[in-house]
Amino acid sequence: MRPEPDQKEDKQERYQITGWILFIVCALFFAAAGLKNCDILTFAGSMVFLIACIVFLIPLIGR
């Protein structure tokens, strides 16, 4: 028995949201590593990546 299209879309959306949340966690770890090592370039890159992840996550959560 195949799942209904709505169920399949919901499952895909959950996977996408989970993936973006994991990217956000990674960005936070990279930012922490940059701060710990006093590496401003790593920290700045991590913040840009974090903001980009949040921007991509907003439309998924807004549904």
C-alpha angles and dihedrals in degrees: 000000000000122000117250116260092250091054091049092050091048091051092049091049091051090052091050093049091047091050093051091048089053090051088052091051090051091050090052091051091049090049090051090050090050092051093046092052093040089238106151093184093057091046093049092047090049091052092050089049091048092052091048091052091051091049090053091046096052097076091048094053093042092065 
